[in-house]
Amino acid sequence: MNLSAAIHDNQILGRMRIQNPLEHYRYCRSLLLEPNTSREKIVHALRFPYAQIYQPSIAVASLLSNRLGLSLPPVIPRLLPSGTPLAMTFDRKDEDSLLPIPIAEELASHWMELGFAEEGQRAGAWAAKFQGCARWLNYPEKSFLQEEVPFCPLQVASAADPFLGMLSRTSREMDAAITLTGCNSALGAMRFKEVMIPAFGPQAGTLSEPLGFGISQLYAHGAVICIEKGQSALEGWTRCHGCRESWLHLRAELYDNSLALHLRPVSSKGLKIVFFIRAACCSLPSSNILLQSKTLKRHQGKIEPLLLNDSVILECPRPDGELQIIPLAGKDCFWNADFLVAFTCSSTDRISFLFSFK
């Protein structure tokens, strides 16, 4: 390629504003769905590096190249033993390694279209197990697209992947998913009727630092999962994304109408446990304090029970520590949350959270 062609390519790719592999895949998929896309757009999209290393982009690139009659390196699907499709074509310890479930479903469909029936069926079957809030996991904050996920109307549905340390449980009243694996992504997500928590997890550094949030781990070594008639539980270790030498032990207990989280950090620095909450209002009944979303009024003080939308109680039975509640915009950032609720957590002390209905 000569210099002028390279400059022209960079100008086009720069206008795409692609900042991560998921954005590149979404762009390529939009080209695939547009039957009259110009050859120039497709060729420039295929020259982007993610078209050679990110499995969803590779699959769509192959379909696009077939449309133009171009020759690309062969597609080689990579899956974990559980059927989980990996994001990259090579081993990476944590970064960008796991796919959000909706993207995994789309990749399975692309593989089927390319003739990889066995791999497509395995990946599709794995993704189909996880419904509800599990579909919100593994999204970095800037790439999150919240799906409308229905409740299971008639029965309790549980799904698990011990290899990833992922557990979900959906009932008529509550929907929750917890994971020990991800990259700069949430430890879990949950919904209690109209109150949604699209992301929660550890936060290192200041609350305004997006790279300080979440977990980073590819495999959940030693994770223990138990699914019984009235309870599902997950226990294991994960690593904090914003402070790589910090670890977090989790035991999550999911019931039909409540959820308990027991966390123990092992860190040289103090961490915060942060919940991004979608609710119209948040109150502290014992202090007679009411906060509304999309306002400038915030709260900082001792830890006490929270009431969300006058229907869901969040308790943290801890005599010390600090609680911060910050209203947010409710769309286009911070997982589309209305409130950021942060609890201080010392370097080694256990901290527990209990969600229940009023």
Kinemage of the C-alpha trace (Angstrom):
@kinemage 1
@onewidth
@group {chain A} dominant
@subgroup {mainchain}
@vectorlist {calphas} color= white
{ca met a 1} P 0.000 0.000 0.000
{ca asn a 2} L 1.409 3.418 -0.895
{ca leu a 3} L 1.505 6.356 1.506
{ca ser a 4} L -1.518 8.186 0.092
{ca ala a 5} L -3.649 5.018 0.293
{ca ala a 6} L -2.572 4.430 3.896
{ca ile a 7} L -3.469 8.018 4.827
{ca his a 8} L -6.843 7.624 3.126
{ca asp a 9} L -7.499 4.380 5.069
{ca asn a 10} L -6.625 6.004 8.373
{ca gln a 11} L -8.924 8.937 7.628
{ca ile a 12} L -11.871 6.635 6.963
{ca leu a 13} L -11.145 4.457 9.995
{ca gly a 14} L -10.745 7.549 12.142
{ca arg a 15} L -14.192 8.771 11.127
{ca met a 16} L -15.626 5.441 12.293
{ca arg a 17} L -14.643 6.383 15.893
{ca ile a 18} L -13.915 2.740 16.683
{ca gln a 19} L -12.264 2.484 20.097
{ca asn a 20} L -12.540 -1.210 20.960
{ca pro a 21} L -13.162 -4.585 19.265
{ca leu a 22} L -16.855 -4.653 20.147
{ca glu a 23} L -17.416 -1.350 18.350
{ca his a 24} L -15.590 -2.713 15.297
{ca tyr a 25} L -17.786 -5.811 15.267
{ca arg a 26} L -20.949 -3.710 15.513
{ca tyr a 27} L -19.767 -1.575 12.613
{ca cys a 28} L -18.946 -4.618 10.446
{ca arg a 29} L -22.275 -6.205 11.307
{ca ser a 30} L -24.065 -3.029 10.185
{ca leu a 31} L -22.272 -3.352 6.840
{ca leu a 32} L -23.357 -6.982 6.612
{ca leu a 33} L -26.994 -6.054 7.189
{ca glu a 34} L -26.856 -3.345 4.513
{ca pro a 35} L -27.134 -5.038 1.097
{ca asn a 36} L -25.902 -2.013 -0.850
{ca thr a 37} L -22.801 -1.238 1.213
{ca ser a 38} L -19.991 0.069 -0.965
{ca arg a 39} L -16.953 -2.072 -1.667
{ca glu a 40} L -14.725 0.713 -0.334
{ca lys a 41} L -16.371 0.685 3.103
{ca ile a 42} L -16.078 -3.094 3.385
{ca val a 43} L -12.434 -3.186 2.299
{ca his a 44} L -11.441 -0.490 4.788
{ca ala a 45} L -13.340 -2.213 7.610
{ca leu a 46} L -11.532 -5.477 6.839
{ca arg a 47} L -8.169 -3.742 7.092
{ca phe a 48} L -8.819 -2.820 10.708
{ca pro a 49} L -6.684 -5.067 13.014
{ca tyr a 50} L -9.719 -6.406 14.918
{ca ala a 51} L -10.814 -8.164 11.708
{ca gln a 52} L -7.870 -10.544 12.238
{ca ile a 53} L -7.968 -11.140 16.004
{ca tyr a 54} L -11.526 -10.621 17.379
{ca gln a 55} L -13.687 -13.655 16.692
{ca pro a 56} L -17.024 -11.850 16.055
{ca ser a 57} L -15.266 -9.438 13.671
{ca ile a 58} L -13.458 -12.313 11.953
{ca ala a 59} L -16.723 -14.150 11.312
{ca val a 60} L -18.463 -11.088 9.888
{ca ala a 61} L -15.349 -10.178 7.885
{ca ser a 62} L -15.444 -13.631 6.303
{ca leu a 63} L -19.107 -13.171 5.352
{ca leu a 64} L -18.368 -9.728 3.927
{ca ser a 65} L -15.362 -11.016 1.969
{ca asn a 66} L -17.533 -13.763 0.497
{ca arg a 67} L -19.877 -11.051 -0.764
{ca leu a 68} L -16.998 -9.342 -2.568
{ca gly a 69} L -15.169 -12.484 -3.643
{ca leu a 70} L -12.100 -11.631 -1.543
{ca ser a 71} L -9.735 -14.159 0.004
{ca leu a 72} L -9.120 -14.021 3.776
{ca pro a 73} L -7.333 -16.390 6.180
{ca pro a 74} L -9.578 -19.305 7.233
{ca val a 75} L -11.913 -18.933 10.208
{ca ile a 76} L -10.908 -21.188 13.123
{ca pro a 77} L -13.555 -21.070 15.914
{ca arg a 78} L -12.192 -21.087 19.476
{ca leu a 79} L -14.375 -22.272 22.347
{ca leu a 80} L -13.857 -23.223 25.966
{ca pro a 81} L -14.786 -26.781 27.058
{ca ser a 82} L -18.115 -25.428 28.322
{ca gly a 83} L -18.985 -24.209 24.815
{ca thr a 84} L -18.210 -20.582 25.636
{ca pro a 85} L -16.853 -18.803 22.540
{ca leu a 86} L -13.699 -16.832 23.285
{ca ala a 87} L -13.358 -13.287 22.029
{ca met a 88} L -9.826 -13.474 20.693
{ca thr a 89} L -7.984 -15.890 18.401
{ca phe a 90} L -5.051 -16.092 20.814
{ca asp a 91} L -4.686 -16.501 24.557
{ca arg a 92} L -4.986 -13.356 26.646
{ca lys a 93} L -5.038 -13.614 30.410
{ca asp a 94} L -7.881 -11.187 30.941
{ca glu a 95} L -8.263 -8.306 28.492
{ca asp a 96} L -11.152 -8.557 26.032
{ca ser a 97} L -11.291 -12.333 26.449
{ca leu a 98} L -14.974 -12.956 27.167
{ca leu a 99} L -17.993 -12.047 25.088
{ca pro a 100} L -21.304 -10.634 26.306
{ca ile a 101} L -23.978 -13.300 25.850
{ca pro a 102} L -25.914 -11.432 23.097
{ca ile a 103} L -22.669 -11.146 21.090
{ca ala a 104} L -21.931 -14.840 21.692
{ca glu a 105} L -25.378 -15.676 20.293
{ca glu a 106} L -24.701 -13.621 17.179
{ca leu a 107} L -21.274 -15.235 16.736
{ca ala a 108} L -22.858 -18.686 16.962
{ca ser a 109} L -25.253 -17.684 14.176
{ca his a 110} L -22.380 -16.379 12.027
{ca trp a 111} L -20.456 -19.639 12.511
{ca met a 112} L -23.498 -21.617 11.436
{ca glu a 113} L -23.775 -19.489 8.301
{ca leu a 114} L -20.085 -20.103 7.564
{ca gly a 115} L -20.577 -23.871 7.819
{ca phe a 116} L -19.230 -24.488 11.326
{ca ala a 117} L -22.355 -26.298 12.490
{ca glu a 118} L -20.886 -28.082 15.524
{ca glu a 119} L -19.147 -25.002 16.928
{ca gly a 120} L -22.182 -22.827 16.221
{ca gln a 121} L -24.533 -25.231 17.965
{ca arg a 122} L -22.275 -25.540 21.028
{ca ala a 123} L -21.872 -21.777 21.350
{ca gly a 124} L -25.581 -21.193 20.775
{ca ala a 125} L -26.560 -23.795 23.371
{ca trp a 126} L -24.226 -22.232 25.937
{ca ala a 127} L -25.606 -18.723 25.369
{ca ala a 128} L -29.215 -19.923 25.408
{ca lys a 129} L -28.804 -21.161 29.001
{ca phe a 130} L -28.306 -17.645 30.314
{ca gln a 131} L -31.303 -15.342 30.135
{ca gly a 132} L -32.396 -12.288 32.082
{ca cys a 133} L -29.727 -10.150 33.752
{ca ala a 134} L -26.959 -12.527 32.676
{ca arg a 135} L -27.237 -10.855 29.280
{ca trp a 136} L -25.887 -7.627 30.810
{ca leu a 137} L -22.573 -9.158 31.927
{ca asn a 138} L -19.119 -8.747 30.333
{ca tyr a 139} L -19.821 -5.283 28.935
{ca pro a 140} L -17.262 -2.550 29.706
{ca glu a 141} L -19.125 0.628 30.659
{ca lys a 142} L -18.631 2.445 27.346
{ca ser a 143} L -19.874 -0.550 25.320
{ca phe a 144} L -22.951 -1.404 27.386
{ca leu a 145} L -26.273 -1.695 25.602
{ca gln a 146} L -29.022 -2.602 28.032
{ca glu a 147} L -31.459 -5.136 26.667
{ca glu a 148} L -35.038 -5.452 27.784
{ca val a 149} L -35.031 -8.873 29.420
{ca pro a 150} L -38.319 -10.462 30.520
{ca phe a 151} L -38.881 -12.244 33.810
{ca cys a 152} L -39.419 -15.994 33.834
{ca pro a 153} L -43.208 -15.950 34.338
{ca leu a 154} L -43.985 -19.444 35.621
{ca gln a 155} L -40.950 -21.156 37.069
{ca val a 156} L -37.541 -20.613 38.621
{ca ala a 157} L -34.764 -20.903 36.059
{ca ser a 158} L -31.110 -21.372 37.054
{ca ala a 159} L -28.015 -21.672 34.889
{ca ala a 160} L -24.341 -22.072 35.742
{ca asp a 161} L -20.895 -22.332 34.191
{ca pro a 162} L -18.294 -23.485 36.763
{ca phe a 163} L -15.454 -22.893 34.296
{ca leu a 164} L -16.294 -19.174 34.202
{ca gly a 165} L -17.736 -18.976 37.712
{ca met a 166} L -21.054 -17.717 36.321
{ca leu a 167} L -24.430 -18.238 37.976
{ca ser a 168} L -27.866 -16.857 37.155
{ca arg a 169} L -31.278 -17.307 38.752
{ca thr a 170} L -34.576 -15.926 37.466
{ca ser a 171} L -37.918 -16.063 39.270
{ca arg a 172} L -41.225 -14.189 39.108
{ca glu a 173} L -39.985 -11.519 41.527
{ca met a 174} L -36.211 -11.350 41.076
{ca asp a 175} L -33.580 -11.804 38.406
{ca ala a 176} L -29.857 -11.991 39.207
{ca ala a 177} L -26.579 -13.045 37.617
{ca ile a 178} L -23.132 -13.224 39.217
{ca thr a 179} L -19.774 -13.908 37.561
{ca leu a 180} L -16.158 -14.260 38.667
{ca thr a 181} L -14.787 -13.599 35.168
{ca gly a 182} L -14.655 -10.569 32.897
{ca cys a 183} L -12.511 -7.546 32.066
{ca asn a 184} L -13.240 -4.057 33.417
{ca ser a 185} L -16.775 -5.390 33.728
{ca ala a 186} L -19.297 -6.072 36.446
{ca leu a 187} L -19.230 -8.695 39.165
{ca gly a 188} L -22.941 -9.096 38.593
{ca ala a 189} L -26.304 -7.621 37.679
{ca met a 190} L -29.765 -7.942 39.192
{ca arg a 191} L -33.343 -6.759 38.971
{ca phe a 192} L -36.130 -6.634 41.538
{ca lys a 193} L -39.337 -5.863 39.613
{ca glu a 194} L -38.885 -2.263 38.443
{ca val a 195} L -35.568 -1.702 40.292
{ca met a 196} L -32.590 -2.637 38.130
{ca ile a 197} L -28.885 -2.906 38.962
{ca pro a 198} L -27.192 -3.396 35.582
{ca ala a 199} L -23.726 -3.518 37.147
{ca phe a 200} L -21.993 -3.770 40.501
{ca gly a 201} L -18.460 -4.589 41.573
{ca pro a 202} L -15.245 -3.359 43.191
{ca gln a 203} L -13.879 0.104 42.479
{ca ala a 204} L -10.228 1.055 42.946
{ca gly a 205} L -9.226 4.702 43.089
{ca thr a 206} L -11.720 7.499 42.625
{ca leu a 207} L -15.320 6.897 41.583
{ca ser a 208} L -14.765 8.956 38.429
{ca glu a 209} L -12.099 6.569 37.093
{ca pro a 210} L -13.797 4.113 34.668
{ca leu a 211} L -10.754 1.820 34.455
{ca gly a 212} L -10.867 1.393 38.226
{ca phe a 213} L -14.156 -0.501 38.133
{ca gly a 214} L -14.913 -4.164 37.922
{ca ile a 215} L -13.078 -7.450 37.743
{ca ser a 216} L -10.458 -8.975 35.429
{ca gln a 217} L -10.160 -12.729 35.222
{ca leu a 218} L -10.537 -15.264 32.419
{ca tyr a 219} L -10.935 -18.533 34.333
{ca ala a 220} L -12.647 -19.064 37.698
{ca his a 221} L -10.231 -21.527 39.258
{ca gly a 222} L -11.815 -23.427 42.134
{ca ala a 223} L -15.251 -21.828 41.860
{ca val a 224} L -17.970 -23.728 43.748
{ca ile a 225} L -21.571 -23.588 42.514
{ca cys a 226} L -24.593 -25.140 44.222
{ca ile a 227} L -28.110 -25.134 42.758
{ca glu a 228} L -30.963 -26.376 44.948
{ca lys a 229} L -34.731 -26.028 44.923
{ca gly a 230} L -34.924 -22.785 46.918
{ca gln a 231} L -31.393 -21.457 46.614
{ca ser a 232} L -28.449 -21.086 44.248
{ca ala a 233} L -24.971 -20.207 45.494
{ca leu a 234} L -21.605 -19.271 44.002
{ca glu a 235} L -18.308 -19.034 45.882
{ca gly a 236} L -14.830 -18.221 44.628
{ca trp a 237} L -12.099 -15.654 44.016
{ca thr a 238} L -11.742 -12.928 41.414
{ca arg a 239} L -9.243 -10.144 40.739
{ca cys a 240} L -9.965 -6.418 40.796
{ca his a 241} L -9.421 -4.688 37.463
{ca gly a 242} L -8.339 -1.300 38.811
{ca cys a 243} L -5.754 -2.769 41.201
{ca arg a 244} L -4.318 -5.987 39.789
{ca glu a 245} L -2.672 -7.049 43.065
{ca ser a 246} L -6.066 -6.893 44.818
{ca trp a 247} L -8.298 -9.962 45.061
{ca leu a 248} L -11.876 -10.401 46.164
{ca his a 249} L -13.502 -13.485 47.658
{ca leu a 250} L -17.214 -13.741 46.965
{ca arg a 251} L -20.022 -15.879 48.251
{ca ala a 252} L -23.333 -15.085 46.573
{ca glu a 253} L -26.595 -16.643 47.758
{ca leu a 254} L -29.547 -16.252 45.358
{ca tyr a 255} L -33.069 -17.005 46.574
{ca asp a 256} L -36.446 -16.568 44.914
{ca asn a 257} L -37.135 -13.207 46.623
{ca ser a 258} L -33.812 -12.060 48.074
{ca leu a 259} L -30.077 -12.043 47.472
{ca ala a 260} L -27.066 -11.989 49.806
{ca leu a 261} L -23.507 -11.039 48.881
{ca his a 262} L -20.579 -11.735 51.214
{ca leu a 263} L -17.286 -10.158 50.104
{ca arg a 264} L -13.785 -10.282 51.550
{ca pro a 265} L -11.077 -8.200 49.837
{ca val a 266} L -7.372 -9.016 50.013
{ca ser a 267} L -5.689 -5.772 49.050
{ca ser a 268} L -2.941 -3.411 50.065
{ca lys a 269} L -5.341 -0.563 49.299
{ca gly a 270} L -8.877 0.139 50.365
{ca leu a 271} L -11.615 -0.588 47.842
{ca lys a 272} L -15.163 0.547 47.314
{ca ile a 273} L -18.055 -1.724 46.394
{ca val a 274} L -20.158 0.147 43.866
{ca phe a 275} L -23.738 -0.452 42.702
{ca phe a 276} L -25.128 1.267 39.602
{ca ile a 277} L -28.879 1.436 40.217
{ca arg a 278} L -31.817 2.243 37.969
{ca ala a 279} L -34.633 3.570 40.157
{ca ala a 280} L -36.720 6.736 40.330
{ca cys a 281} L -35.758 7.486 43.923
{ca cys a 282} L -33.450 6.347 46.686
{ca ser a 283} L -34.087 7.054 50.359
{ca leu a 284} L -32.493 6.532 53.774
{ca pro a 285} L -35.524 5.961 56.040
{ca ser a 286} L -33.617 6.089 59.325
{ca ser a 287} L -32.221 9.541 58.444
{ca asn a 288} L -35.361 10.755 56.625
{ca ile a 289} L -33.326 11.533 53.475
{ca leu a 290} L -34.781 11.278 49.964
{ca leu a 291} L -32.733 11.544 46.775
{ca gln a 292} L -34.099 11.822 43.237
{ca ser a 293} L -32.354 10.830 40.027
{ca lys a 294} L -31.090 13.529 37.628
{ca thr a 295} L -30.550 16.043 40.463
{ca leu a 296} L -27.455 17.547 42.067
{ca lys a 297} L -28.317 16.514 45.611
{ca arg a 298} L -26.028 13.744 46.840
{ca his a 299} L -25.326 12.049 50.169
{ca gln a 300} L -22.177 11.058 52.050
{ca gly a 301} L -22.282 9.637 55.550
{ca lys a 302} L -22.463 6.523 57.685
{ca ile a 303} L -23.684 3.222 56.292
{ca glu a 304} L -27.401 2.639 56.801
{ca pro a 305} L -30.210 0.759 54.995
{ca leu a 306} L -31.384 2.081 51.621
{ca leu a 307} L -34.899 1.951 50.225
{ca leu a 308} L -35.186 1.927 46.434
{ca asn a 309} L -38.456 2.999 44.803
{ca asp a 310} L -40.134 2.391 48.157
{ca ser a 311} L -40.072 -1.358 47.426
{ca val a 312} L -36.542 -2.812 47.615
{ca ile a 313} L -34.316 -2.723 50.698
{ca leu a 314} L -30.498 -2.778 50.478
{ca glu a 315} L -28.840 -3.498 53.812
{ca cys a 316} L -25.162 -3.554 54.728
{ca pro a 317} L -24.819 -4.671 58.369
{ca arg a 318} L -21.573 -2.863 59.054
{ca pro a 319} L -21.060 -0.513 62.044
{ca asp a 320} L -18.264 1.492 60.427
{ca gly a 321} L -17.459 2.579 56.899
{ca glu a 322} L -18.864 5.244 54.619
{ca leu a 323} L -21.779 5.386 52.209
{ca gln a 324} L -21.970 7.648 49.147
{ca ile a 325} L -25.039 8.125 46.931
{ca ile a 326} L -24.628 10.132 43.719
{ca pro a 327} L -27.548 10.797 41.315
{ca leu a 328} L -26.701 10.157 37.653
{ca ala a 329} L -28.158 11.102 34.284
{ca gly a 330} L -29.944 7.797 33.670
{ca lys a 331} L -28.774 7.226 30.069
{ca asp a 332} L -25.744 7.036 27.793
{ca cys a 333} L -23.187 6.487 30.573
{ca phe a 334} L -22.561 4.483 33.746
{ca trp a 335} L -24.647 1.543 32.529
{ca asn a 336} L -27.635 3.899 32.079
{ca ala a 337} L -27.963 4.112 35.859
{ca asp a 338} L -29.886 6.706 37.899
{ca phe a 339} L -27.740 6.358 41.037
{ca leu a 340} L -24.210 5.371 41.958
{ca val a 341} L -24.128 3.871 45.457
{ca ala a 342} L -20.663 3.231 46.909
{ca phe a 343} L -19.641 1.535 50.159
{ca thr a 344} L -16.113 1.896 51.513
{ca cys a 345} L -14.323 -1.373 52.137
{ca ser a 346} L -11.098 -1.751 54.117
{ca ser a 347} L -8.227 -3.858 52.811
{ca thr a 348} L -9.186 -7.099 54.612
{ca asp a 349} L -12.540 -6.711 56.406
{ca arg a 350} L -15.546 -8.685 55.229
{ca ile a 351} L -18.563 -6.781 53.988
{ca ser a 352} L -22.019 -8.151 53.253
{ca phe a 353} L -25.075 -6.899 51.359
{ca leu a 354} L -28.644 -8.129 51.546
{ca phe a 355} L -31.325 -7.241 48.986
{ca ser a 356} L -34.961 -7.946 49.841
{ca phe a 357} L -38.446 -6.660 49.189
{ca lys a 358} L -40.055 -4.245 51.632
